[in-house]
Structures are given as structure tokens and as C-alpha cells.
Amino acid sequence: MHLITFGQTSIPYEIVRSNKRKTVSITVDIDGVKVIAPIDVEIEKVQDVVKNKVIWIRKQLLHFEEINDYRHQRLFLSGEKLPYLGRQYRLKAISNTEITVPNFKFSQGTFLAEVPATINKDQYRDALFPLYEDWIKTKALKYVNNRISRYTTILQITPSTISIKNQEQRWGSCTPSGKVLLNWRIFLAPVSVIDYVLIHELAHLKHLNHSTQFWETIKMLQPNYEEKKEWLRINGPSLYI
């Protein structure tokens, strides 16, 4: 592991050598800084590239630090905001002595929850998060069923089934039998990003690989898909609330 200094901060970074690279590239994500360099480039030149990009690197790291804070701050208390389709909606959670199980709904731009008075506020997340997840899954399936025809008509192919699942490692997947599975968390993202994931999996119905033809199919349906792909790479971790 190598280090670059920015003010009083030491930033660790990993150098990976590749015989496929002709130039030095830098990626910053939730796991840190990775520098990919051609095999024959001197270490001093690699370090110079990192030094010249240190301000940008620090900015990106701060962004991911904010994401980490954001991921852990949702306690499902009144006043917090919960995402859906790229927008944030305020939560109103009320303690109710007359109920024994919590309930959760959406009305007039606000998430409304009632929680039994026997549940302490530090238990609200455990009580309400599963209800929020179920609400998203139900709405997500309706959303996809309403939206999918604009793409299947062009592709002239339809998935055998569509399911909304809790997928920890993927935003979506497609099986050889034509089943499309979508991660419920993607429906917290903006609509155009949801479309990218949906298009990505539908394209797999034609191409069960990531070939040139596969990406050309995606570009036909969403010409600016690379922007959505990059949005997901950078902001995807924030969807894991």
C-alpha cells in the first residue's frame, strides 16, 4: 500500500499493474483508492499522476465518507427522510397505545407510521424498516409492470417473470430461463437509473454476456446509459440505508 499526503491527511492507495492499460487511471469508491498502471510505467511517474490528482481524490473520499454517515443515520424517527424513485419523503412516526403491531403507509407525499407504545424509539428502525422494504417491493413491481412494455416492444422479447428481491451483491440479474430479478433498493434511485438497470437485464434476454452487441442494445434503448452506470457506481452505496 502506498501513501499520498494532502495537508495533514495521509491517503493510502493501491497500485495494480495491468498489461491492458496504456495510461494510468485512478478509481475511488467505498473501498478506497486504486491506481491501475501499465506494467512498464515507472513507479515515480505513477506517483506523479496520483500527486496531480490528490485534490480530486480527497474530494471523492469525502463524498464516500458522507455516504457512510448517510447509510447509518436512518433510525426511522419522525422528521427523517426516506428515499423513493430518486426523491426524499419525510417520515411521520406516531406512538399509538391502541395498536399491537406497527403499520406503515404513504399519503400525500409523506410516509406515515404508527408504532405500538410498547416499542421504544431506539427500536423504531427494527420495527419499521421491514414495512418500508415491503412497501417499496410492492410499488416497485407495479412500476416495472407499467414501464417495461416500452422496452420489450422494441426488443421483441419478454421476461418469463419479474421479481423484486433483496439482493446484497447485485442491482439485477437475469437467468437463462428468462427470469428477471431486481434489487428492491434500486427503486430508491432516480427513474433514469432504474431504467438503466431494467434495460441492462432485459438486454441479457438477448445476450447472456457483456459482449459488444449487449452494450449496443443498451445504447439503443438508453443512449446516455454510461452516465447512469457511473451514477450507480458512485452513489449506489447510499441506497443501502
Secondary structure as GFF3:
##gff-version 3
##sequence-region A 1 241
A	DSSP	beta_strand	2	6	.	.	.	ID=ss1
A	DSSP	beta_strand	9	18	.	.	.	ID=ss2
A	DSSP	beta_strand	25	29	.	.	.	ID=ss3
A	DSSP	beta_strand	32	38	.	.	.	ID=ss4
A	DSSP	alpha_helix	43	52	.	.	.	ID=ss5
A	DSSP	alpha_helix	54	72	.	.	.	ID=ss6
A	DSSP	beta_strand	81	84	.	.	.	ID=ss7
A	DSSP	beta_strand	87	96	.	.	.	ID=ss8
A	DSSP	beta_strand	103	107	.	.	.	ID=ss9
A	DSSP	beta_strand	110	116	.	.	.	ID=ss10
A	DSSP	three_ten_helix	121	123	.	.	.	ID=ss11
A	DSSP	alpha_helix	124	147	.	.	.	ID=ss12
A	DSSP	alpha_helix	149	155	.	.	.	ID=ss13
A	DSSP	beta_strand	161	165	.	.	.	ID=ss14
A	DSSP	beta_strand	172	174	.	.	.	ID=ss15
A	DSSP	beta_strand	179	183	.	.	.	ID=ss16
A	DSSP	three_ten_helix	184	188	.	.	.	ID=ss17
A	DSSP	alpha_helix	191	203	.	.	.	ID=ss18
A	DSSP	alpha_helix	212	221	.	.	.	ID=ss19
A	DSSP	alpha_helix	225	235	.	.	.	ID=ss20
A	DSSP	three_ten_helix	236	239	.	.	.	ID=ss21
###
